[in-house]
């Protein structure tokens, strides 16, 4: 079988839906010998914009 899923990108935000998406991505990764890249998505309001120079 051809591996159509070499890399799986999974965005996470802490919700139950993102946890389910991660579980499904793990199943797919095992089935296709894929790697998983996780990206945590934070709300814009959770970042202190006054100190944004520190992030540049």
PDB file as gemmi writes it, atoms N, CA and C in Angstrom:
CRYST1    1.000    1.000    1.000  90.00  90.00  90.00 P 1                      
ATOM      1  N   UNK A   1       0.839  -1.175   0.000  1.00  0.00           N  
ATOM      2  CA  UNK A   1       0.000   0.000   0.000  1.00  0.00           C  
ATOM      3  C   UNK A   1       0.891   1.247   0.000  1.00  0.00           C  
ATOM      4  N   UNK A   2       0.539   2.226  -0.819  1.00  0.00           N  
ATOM      5  CA  UNK A   2       1.283   3.475  -0.882  1.00  0.00           C  
ATOM      6  C   UNK A   2       0.995   4.317   0.349  1.00  0.00           C  
ATOM      7  N   UNK A   3       2.052   4.908   0.905  1.00  0.00           N  
ATOM      8  CA  UNK A   3       1.891   5.752   2.083  1.00  0.00           C  
ATOM      9  C   UNK A   3       1.533   7.164   1.641  1.00  0.00           C  
ATOM     10  N   UNK A   4       0.266   7.508   1.753  1.00  0.00           N  
ATOM     11  CA  UNK A   4      -0.193   8.850   1.415  1.00  0.00           C  
ATOM     12  C   UNK A   4      -0.097   9.805   2.593  1.00  0.00           C  
ATOM     13  N   UNK A   5       0.263   9.285   3.751  1.00  0.00           N  
ATOM     14  CA  UNK A   5       0.316  10.088   4.964  1.00  0.00           C  
ATOM     15  C   UNK A   5       1.719  10.022   5.554  1.00  0.00           C  
ATOM     16  N   UNK A   6       2.680  10.667   4.933  1.00  0.00           N  
ATOM     17  CA  UNK A   6       4.049  10.650   5.447  1.00  0.00           C  
ATOM     18  C   UNK A   6       4.164  11.474   6.715  1.00  0.00           C  
ATOM     19  N   UNK A   7       3.496  12.623   6.720  1.00  0.00           N  
ATOM     20  CA  UNK A   7       3.508  13.517   7.872  1.00  0.00           C  
ATOM     21  C   UNK A   7       2.087  13.992   8.133  1.00  0.00           C  
ATOM     22  N   UNK A   8       1.698  13.967   9.403  1.00  0.00           N  
ATOM     23  CA  UNK A   8       0.357  14.409   9.792  1.00  0.00           C  
ATOM     24  C   UNK A   8       0.514  15.595  10.734  1.00  0.00           C  
ATOM     25  N   UNK A   9      -0.063  16.733  10.361  1.00  0.00           N  
ATOM     26  CA  UNK A   9      -0.031  17.938  11.185  1.00  0.00           C  
ATOM     27  C   UNK A   9      -1.304  17.975  12.023  1.00  0.00           C  
ATOM     28  N   UNK A  10      -1.131  18.052  13.350  1.00  0.00           N  
ATOM     29  CA  UNK A  10      -2.283  18.042  14.252  1.00  0.00           C  
ATOM     30  C   UNK A  10      -2.286  19.328  15.074  1.00  0.00           C  
ATOM     31  N   UNK A  11      -3.258  20.221  14.827  1.00  0.00           N  
ATOM     32  CA  UNK A  11      -3.364  21.425  15.650  1.00  0.00           C  
ATOM     33  C   UNK A  11      -4.088  21.099  16.958  1.00  0.00           C  
ATOM     34  N   UNK A  12      -3.539  21.555  18.064  1.00  0.00           N  
ATOM     35  CA  UNK A  12      -4.127  21.295  19.379  1.00  0.00           C  
ATOM     36  C   UNK A  12      -4.462  22.617  20.065  1.00  0.00           C  
ATOM     37  N   UNK A  13      -5.596  22.643  20.765  1.00  0.00           N  
ATOM     38  CA  UNK A  13      -5.967  23.828  21.533  1.00  0.00           C  
ATOM     39  C   UNK A  13      -6.461  23.465  22.931  1.00  0.00           C  
ATOM     40  N   UNK A  14      -6.334  22.213  23.288  1.00  0.00           N  
ATOM     41  CA  UNK A  14      -6.764  21.772  24.608  1.00  0.00           C  
ATOM     42  C   UNK A  14      -8.216  21.334  24.673  1.00  0.00           C  
ATOM     43  N   UNK A  15      -8.944  21.472  23.584  1.00  0.00           N  
ATOM     44  CA  UNK A  15     -10.356  21.085  23.586  1.00  0.00           C  
ATOM     45  C   UNK A  15     -10.490  19.572  23.446  1.00  0.00           C  
ATOM     46  N   UNK A  16     -11.668  19.077  23.735  1.00  0.00           N  
ATOM     47  CA  UNK A  16     -11.897  17.635  23.592  1.00  0.00           C  
ATOM     48  C   UNK A  16     -11.831  17.220  22.125  1.00  0.00           C  
ATOM     49  N   UNK A  17     -12.169  18.140  21.229  1.00  0.00           N  
ATOM     50  CA  UNK A  17     -12.106  17.828  19.797  1.00  0.00           C  
ATOM     51  C   UNK A  17     -10.664  17.665  19.329  1.00  0.00           C  
ATOM     52  N   UNK A  18      -9.778  18.495  19.854  1.00  0.00           N  
ATOM     53  CA  UNK A  18      -8.377  18.359  19.449  1.00  0.00           C  
ATOM     54  C   UNK A  18      -7.770  17.084  20.034  1.00  0.00           C  
ATOM     55  N   UNK A  19      -8.220  16.679  21.203  1.00  0.00           N  
ATOM     56  CA  UNK A  19      -7.738  15.421  21.779  1.00  0.00           C  
ATOM     57  C   UNK A  19      -8.198  14.235  20.934  1.00  0.00           C  
ATOM     58  N   UNK A  20      -9.444  14.306  20.448  1.00  0.00           N  
ATOM     59  CA  UNK A  20      -9.942  13.240  19.566  1.00  0.00           C  
ATOM     60  C   UNK A  20      -9.177  13.234  18.248  1.00  0.00           C  
ATOM     61  N   UNK A  21      -8.862  14.418  17.742  1.00  0.00           N  
ATOM     62  CA  UNK A  21      -8.095  14.513  16.493  1.00  0.00           C  
ATOM     63  C   UNK A  21      -6.709  13.908  16.676  1.00  0.00           C  
ATOM     64  N   UNK A  22      -6.092  14.143  17.831  1.00  0.00           N  
ATOM     65  CA  UNK A  22      -4.781  13.560  18.105  1.00  0.00           C  
ATOM     66  C   UNK A  22      -4.870  12.039  18.176  1.00  0.00           C  
ATOM     67  N   UNK A  23      -5.887  11.526  18.839  1.00  0.00           N  
ATOM     68  CA  UNK A  23      -6.064  10.074  18.914  1.00  0.00           C  
ATOM     69  C   UNK A  23      -6.204   9.467  17.524  1.00  0.00           C  
ATOM     70  N   UNK A  24      -6.975  10.114  16.675  1.00  0.00           N  
ATOM     71  CA  UNK A  24      -7.170   9.612  15.306  1.00  0.00           C  
ATOM     72  C   UNK A  24      -5.871   9.714  14.510  1.00  0.00           C  
ATOM     73  N   UNK A  25      -5.133  10.790  14.689  1.00  0.00           N  
ATOM     74  CA  UNK A  25      -3.852  10.956  13.993  1.00  0.00           C  
ATOM     75  C   UNK A  25      -2.870   9.870  14.405  1.00  0.00           C  
ATOM     76  N   UNK A  26      -2.873   9.495  15.673  1.00  0.00           N  
ATOM     77  CA  UNK A  26      -1.996   8.418  16.151  1.00  0.00           C  
ATOM     78  C   UNK A  26      -2.370   7.100  15.478  1.00  0.00           C  
ATOM     79  N   UNK A  27      -3.655   6.825  15.364  1.00  0.00           N  
ATOM     80  CA  UNK A  27      -4.104   5.603  14.682  1.00  0.00           C  
ATOM     81  C   UNK A  27      -3.637   5.585  13.225  1.00  0.00           C  
ATOM     82  N   UNK A  28      -3.805   6.706  12.547  1.00  0.00           N  
ATOM     83  CA  UNK A  28      -3.389   6.793  11.142  1.00  0.00           C  
ATOM     84  C   UNK A  28      -1.879   6.656  11.027  1.00  0.00           C  
ATOM     85  N   UNK A  29      -1.146   7.303  11.925  1.00  0.00           N  
ATOM     86  CA  UNK A  29       0.317   7.241  11.894  1.00  0.00           C  
ATOM     87  C   UNK A  29       0.810   5.813  12.084  1.00  0.00           C  
ATOM     88  N   UNK A  30       0.183   5.069  12.977  1.00  0.00           N  
ATOM     89  CA  UNK A  30       0.562   3.665  13.169  1.00  0.00           C  
ATOM     90  C   UNK A  30       0.266   2.840  11.919  1.00  0.00           C  
ATOM     91  N   UNK A  31      -0.867   3.101  11.306  1.00  0.00           N  
ATOM     92  CA  UNK A  31      -1.271   2.328  10.126  1.00  0.00           C  
ATOM     93  C   UNK A  31      -0.388   2.603   8.915  1.00  0.00           C  
ATOM     94  N   UNK A  32       0.088   3.836   8.782  1.00  0.00           N  
ATOM     95  CA  UNK A  32       0.847   4.221   7.594  1.00  0.00           C  
ATOM     96  C   UNK A  32       2.319   4.510   7.881  1.00  0.00           C  
ATOM     97  N   UNK A  33       2.769   4.216   9.104  1.00  0.00           N  
ATOM     98  CA  UNK A  33       4.156   4.479   9.499  1.00  0.00           C  
ATOM     99  C   UNK A  33       4.521   5.941   9.226  1.00  0.00           C  
ATOM    100  N   UNK A  34       3.666   6.834   9.703  1.00  0.00           N  
ATOM    101  CA  UNK A  34       3.827   8.265   9.487  1.00  0.00           C  
ATOM    102  C   UNK A  34       4.380   8.935  10.730  1.00  0.00           C  
ATOM    103  N   UNK A  35       4.858  10.164  10.552  1.00  0.00           N  
ATOM    104  CA  UNK A  35       5.257  10.954  11.709  1.00  0.00           C  
ATOM    105  C   UNK A  35       4.183  12.004  11.960  1.00  0.00           C  
ATOM    106  N   UNK A  36       4.110  12.466  13.206  1.00  0.00           N  
ATOM    107  CA  UNK A  36       3.113  13.452  13.605  1.00  0.00           C  
ATOM    108  C   UNK A  36       3.830  14.719  14.045  1.00  0.00           C  
ATOM    109  N   UNK A  37       3.331  15.844  13.575  1.00  0.00           N  
ATOM    110  CA  UNK A  37       3.812  17.143  14.032  1.00  0.00           C  
ATOM    111  C   UNK A  37       2.655  17.798  14.776  1.00  0.00           C  
ATOM    112  N   UNK A  38       2.909  18.210  16.019  1.00  0.00           N  
ATOM    113  CA  UNK A  38       1.885  18.852  16.834  1.00  0.00           C  
ATOM    114  C   UNK A  38       2.100  20.359  16.836  1.00  0.00           C  
ATOM    115  N   UNK A  39       1.002  21.098  16.728  1.00  0.00           N  
ATOM    116  CA  UNK A  39       1.040  22.556  16.788  1.00  0.00           C  
ATOM    117  C   UNK A  39       0.014  22.989  17.822  1.00  0.00           C  
ATOM    118  N   UNK A  40       0.478  23.706  18.848  1.00  0.00           N  
ATOM    119  CA  UNK A  40      -0.460  24.212  19.845  1.00  0.00           C  
ATOM    120  C   UNK A  40      -0.966  25.571  19.387  1.00  0.00           C  
ATOM    121  N   UNK A  41      -2.279  25.729  19.362  1.00  0.00           N  
ATOM    122  CA  UNK A  41      -2.910  26.965  18.912  1.00  0.00           C  
ATOM    123  C   UNK A  41      -3.423  27.706  20.138  1.00  0.00           C  
ATOM    124  N   UNK A  42      -2.892  28.917  20.356  1.00  0.00           N  
ATOM    125  CA  UNK A  42      -3.307  29.730  21.503  1.00  0.00           C  
ATOM    126  C   UNK A  42      -4.187  30.875  21.022  1.00  0.00           C  
ATOM    127  N   UNK A  43      -5.113  31.268  21.867  1.00  0.00           N  
ATOM    128  CA  UNK A  43      -5.951  32.412  21.536  1.00  0.00           C  
ATOM    129  C   UNK A  43      -5.107  33.674  21.559  1.00  0.00           C  
ATOM    130  N   UNK A  44      -5.420  34.578  20.672  1.00  0.00           N  
ATOM    131  CA  UNK A  44      -4.675  35.828  20.588  1.00  0.00           C  
ATOM    132  C   UNK A  44      -4.723  36.586  21.908  1.00  0.00           C  
ATOM    133  N   UNK A  45      -5.842  36.540  22.597  1.00  0.00           N  
ATOM    134  CA  UNK A  45      -5.997  37.271  23.851  1.00  0.00           C  
ATOM    135  C   UNK A  45      -5.121  36.712  24.965  1.00  0.00           C  
ATOM    136  N   UNK A  46      -4.611  35.482  24.801  1.00  0.00           N  
ATOM    137  CA  UNK A  46      -3.792  34.889  25.854  1.00  0.00           C  
ATOM    138  C   UNK A  46      -2.331  35.322  25.769  1.00  0.00           C  
ATOM    139  N   UNK A  47      -1.981  36.062  24.721  1.00  0.00           N  
ATOM    140  CA  UNK A  47      -0.613  36.540  24.557  1.00  0.00           C  
ATOM    141  C   UNK A  47      -0.566  37.996  24.997  1.00  0.00           C  
ATOM    142  N   UNK A  48       0.389  38.325  25.835  1.00  0.00           N  
ATOM    143  CA  UNK A  48       0.538  39.690  26.314  1.00  0.00           C  
ATOM    144  C   UNK A  48       1.136  40.533  25.195  1.00  0.00           C  
ATOM    145  N   UNK A  49       0.318  41.336  24.548  1.00  0.00           N  
ATOM    146  CA  UNK A  49       0.777  42.126  23.407  1.00  0.00           C  
ATOM    147  C   UNK A  49       1.688  43.275  23.821  1.00  0.00           C  
ATOM    148  N   UNK A  50       1.664  43.664  25.085  1.00  0.00           N  
ATOM    149  CA  UNK A  50       2.547  44.738  25.536  1.00  0.00           C  
ATOM    150  C   UNK A  50       4.005  44.308  25.515  1.00  0.00           C  
ATOM    151  N   UNK A  51       4.263  43.030  25.675  1.00  0.00           N  
ATOM    152  CA  UNK A  51       5.625  42.506  25.698  1.00  0.00           C  
ATOM    153  C   UNK A  51       5.988  41.819  24.395  1.00  0.00           C  
ATOM    154  N   UNK A  52       5.364  42.200  23.295  1.00  0.00           N  
ATOM    155  CA  UNK A  52       5.576  41.495  22.035  1.00  0.00           C  
ATOM    156  C   UNK A  52       6.992  41.631  21.502  1.00  0.00           C  
ATOM    157  N   UNK A  53       7.758  42.642  21.922  1.00  0.00           N  
ATOM    158  CA  UNK A  53       9.145  42.787  21.476  1.00  0.00           C  
ATOM    159  C   UNK A  53       9.985  41.580  21.891  1.00  0.00           C  
ATOM    160  N   UNK A  54       9.615  40.946  22.987  1.00  0.00           N  
ATOM    161  CA  UNK A  54      10.349  39.776  23.467  1.00  0.00           C  
ATOM    162  C   UNK A  54      10.215  38.596  22.519  1.00  0.00           C  
ATOM    163  N   UNK A  55       9.176  38.572  21.710  1.00  0.00           N  
ATOM    164  CA  UNK A  55       8.920  37.448  20.819  1.00  0.00           C  
ATOM    165  C   UNK A  55       9.450  37.682  19.410  1.00  0.00           C  
ATOM    166  N   UNK A  56      10.015  38.853  19.169  1.00  0.00           N  
ATOM    167  CA  UNK A  56      10.515  39.166  17.825  1.00  0.00           C  
ATOM    168  C   UNK A  56      12.002  38.947  17.734  1.00  0.00           C  
TER     169      UNK A  56                                                      
END                                                                             
